[in-house]
Amino acid sequence: MMKAVRNYGIEDVRVEDIPKPIPKQGEALIRILYSGICCADLHIYKKGMFITYTPETMGHEFVGEIADPNGGSLTVGQLVVGDPRVPCLKCSACRTQGYQRCESLGFIGEVSQGCFTQYIAMPWEKLIPINRPEKLSHGALVEPLAVALHICVEAHVGKNDHVVVLGCGPIGLLTVAVAKQVFQAKTVTAVDIVDSRLQRAAQAGADFQLKDISQSSLSEFDIAVEAAGIGVTFQAGLDHLRPGGTLAMVGIFENPVSIQPNALIGKELRIIGCNTYTREDLQQAAEIIGKGTLSLDFVISRIISLDEAPEAFKALAGDHKNDLKILLQAH
């Protein structure tokens, strides 16, 4: 038996013992070291979004060690992260290997056992080896870092671009870091209403940190990243882009929104959706974290035990936005 964090419904997360998985043919058994609570996990917790079965072990961001390669090419003790996506493999997107665009894309922790536990069995081809970083916990950030990389790739962030990131949760902050430190954008402006998140944005590399985009000394931006999932930031992105600019949408909207689209039409703006990542994005994120070339301490609020997960979900879903990325330590 092993300990697991299980979803039983809206605002009902429990810690209980479940059977330790036995890997099938073509699967390896991974000993989970650290896993991360994602905004998607919060949407499951607050609204019951995405989830297929209850109860289900939650979580899709993790770093772990091979406990049993089960005949595969990986070795016992090797550090790995996983591609947690579960595409249908039948739709037009899947037929062209655009799995991030799958019509019915699911994740472990939603359609099958997740990683908020001590062990997980996954197919060999879903595992990505990673060099052991100086801070092992940073390995759990490979998946969200891949999201930030995908955003910057899809938005074509370049060295001459002025970028604004609207919403400084974990994905927003990682996008700040990637846009500035990896893609070397000319300026990156971070916008959020929470002082502590703006302080972390500065640590991530933001040139400017604002509570209101209208306070910016820049009259317009080349690229806006909507990472909050609310109507006001959607509209702000449209209104403050230069003609021909790009709005990258990554925030998950829990509620319908209304916008005034005239800026979109008049300035011939480009809106793109950014859903997860490609395999190449995951591999690049694993390489960056394995080499330790990107400081990531700014995004981790605290590391807790699996037993503390229910209280962590309550805190993350509350009105006080003191926490960012909370990691669960499984062993």
N, C-alpha and C positions, 0 to 999 in steps of 0.2 A: 504493500500500500504506500501511497505518497500523499502529501498535502497539496491542495489545489484551491484556487479562488474561483468560485462558481457563480454564475448569474442565474437567478431564479425569477427574474422579472424586473419591472421598473423599480429602481431604488432598493433592490433586494439582492445584495451580494453576500455570499457566505463562504467561510473557509471550512473545508471538510476533507476527509480522506477518501481517495478513489484508488482503484487498482492501477498499479504501475503498468504502462503499456508494454506490450511484447511486439517488437518490430516484425513486420511482414517481409516477405521476399522483396528486395529492392529498397528497403528502408533501413535507416540507422537509428539507434537509440541515443538521444542527446541528454546529457545532464545539464539542466538549466542552471546558469550562474546568476545572471541578472536579466530582468525583463522590465519593460517600461510601459506605464499607463499612457495611452494615446487619447487624443481628442475623440476618436471614433469610439473608444471604450466608454467615454463619458456620454456620448450620444446614445449608446446602448443603455447605459445606466439611467439616464434621465428620461429618455423617450421610447426606449425599446426599439430603436432603429437598427437595421441590418441583421439582427439576430434571426437565426433559423430555428434553433431548438432551445428549449429550457428544460432542465438545467444544462448549462454548458460551461466548461472551463474557459475563462476569458484570456485575452491577450494575444498579440502577434509580433511584438518587438522583443527580441531576445539575443543573448549571446550565451553559448554553452560549450561544453566539451563532449567529444565523442565518447560515449560509455560502451557502446557495442557497435562496431561498424557492420556487423552482420554480413560479412563477405564483400563489402564494398572496398573502394580504394582508399578511403579515409582510415586513419589510425586512432587507436585508443588515446585519449587525452588531447587530440587535436582540437584547436579552438575553431568554432564555426558560428556563423549566423545563418539565418534561413530566409528564403523567399516565401513569405506567408500567403501569397495570393493563391486563390483557388478559382481559376477561370473555367468557363463551361467547355472550352475547346471545340465548340460547334458554331458559334456565331461568326459573322463576317470579320470582326476584329480579330478573333482568335485564329481564324484561317490565315491571316497575314501576320501572325505572331505579335499583334498589338494587344497583348493580354491586359494591359492597363485600361483599355477601352472596352473590355468585355461587357456585353449587355447585362450579364448577371454575375459580375465579379463578386466573389466572396473572399473571406480570409479565414485562416485558422482562428479560433476563438469566436467565430460566428457560425460557420458551417461544419466545423469539426473541432476536436480538442485544441485549445490554445496553450499558451506558454506560461500562464500564471500558475506554475506548478513546479515540481522538481525534476520531472523527466517528460520528454516528448519523443515520439517516433515520427520521422519525416523521410520522404523519399530522398535517395542519394542526390538526385539532380536538383533538388531544392536547397541543398546546403552549399554554402560558400565559405571556404577556409579564410581565416583572417590571421594576420600576424598578431602576436600577443602585445597589446598596447601597454604603455606604462601604467595607465589606470584601466584595469580590466572592465570596470563598470561602463566605460565609454563604448565598449563593444555593443551594448544594448541600444546605442544611438545610430547604428548603421542604417536601419530602416527609415527613421525620420530624416536623417541626413540625405538619403537617396531621394526623398520627396523634394527637399530643397534643391538638390542638384537638377532634378527633372524640371522644376519650375524655371530655373535659370536657363536650362537648355531650350525649353519650349518657347520662352519669352525672348530668346536670342540676346541675352544680356551681354553687352560689350564694354570695352574700356572707355568709350566716350559717353556712356549712358548715365543719366541721372535717374536713379531708381527710388521709388517710395514703397515701403512695406506698411500696409495698413492692418494693424493687429499684431501684437508682439507676444503671442503664445509661443510654445516650443517651435512650431513650424515657421512662424513668422521670424523668430530670432535666428533659427538656422538658415533661413533664406537671406537674412541680413548678412550673416557671416559668409555664406557661399558667394553671394553677389559681390561683396567687397573683397574678400580674401582669396577666393578661387577665380572668379571671373573678372576681378579688378575693375568693377564699375567706377566711373569717375566720382560720383557721390552716391551714398545710400542714406536716405532719410527714414527714420522709424517713427511711426505714429501709434500712440496708445494712450488711454486715459489713466493708466496706472503708473505711478512714479517708479515703483520698484522694477517694472518691466522695461521702462525707458532706461533705467540705470544698467540693466542687463544688456539692452540693445547697444549701449555705448561699449560695453565689454566685448560684444560680438563684432564690433567694428563700424557701427553706424556713425556717419559724419555728423548727423543732426538727429536730435531726439525731440519730438513735439507731441503735445497733447491734442493739437488741432492742426490739420494740414494747412489751414488758411494762414497760419503763423509762419509758413515757410518763406524764406527769402527768395526761393526759386518760384517763378511764376507758373512753370509747368514742368512736367516730368516726361521722360521718354517711355518709362515702364512703371506701371503701378501693379502691386501684388496685393490682392484682396485676401487677407488671411484671417478675417474675423467672422465672416459668415453672417453679417447683418446689413440691412439696407443702407444705412447711413454711410458705411465705408464703401459699399458698391457705388453709390452715387458720387462720393468724394473722388473715387478713382477715375470715374468718367470725366468729372468736371475739371480735374487738375492735370489731365494728360495733354501733351502737345498734339497738334494736328498729325494724324497718322500714327499716334502712339499706341501702346499695347497694354491692355488690362488683363492680367493673369489671375484667374479665379481658382482659389484653392480651398477657401473656407467652406465648411459644410453648413448649409442653411437649415436650421430646425423649423423655421416658419416662413411663409410666403412673404415676399417683399414687393414694393412698388418703386419704380424708378422713373425719372424723366429722361427719355432716351434721345433728346434732341442733340446733346453733345456728341453722342455716339454717331449720329447721322451727319451732323454738320462738320465734324472734324475727321470723318472717315476713320474712326478708331477700330482697332482690332481687339476682339475679346477672345481669349482662349481659355479652355478648361484644362486644369492640371490634375489628373487623377492618378495618384500613386507614382509609379516609376517603371523603368524598364529593367531588365536583368543587368544591362550595362551600367545603369545608374547605381544599382546595388553593389556591383563589383567595384565601381569607383569609390563609393562611400566606404566600403570595407578597406580599400587600399589607403584612403586618406586617414582613417582612424587607426589602422594598423601601423602607419608610419608616424602618427602623432603630429602631423603637419598643421592641424587645425585645433586650436584651443577650444574645448567644449564645456569647461566647467560652468560657464554662464547659464547653461540651459537646465542643469540638474539642481533641483531644490533640496532633495533629501533622498536617502536610501533607507528603506524600511523592510521589515520582514513580511512574509506572506500573511501572517496573522493580523497585521496592521492594515491590510488592504481595504476592508470595509470602511474604516474610519477615513482612510485617504480618499476614497471615492466621495464620501460626504463632504470633505473639505474642498475637493476640486469642483464639486457641483454647487458649492455655496456662493454667496455674494462676495466674499473676501477673496481677491485674486492674489494671494500671497505666494502660492505654489505655482511652479511651472511643470517641469518633468519630474515625476516621482518614480524612482526605480524600486523594484522589489528584488530582494536578495533571497534566492531560493535555498541556498546551503550555507 
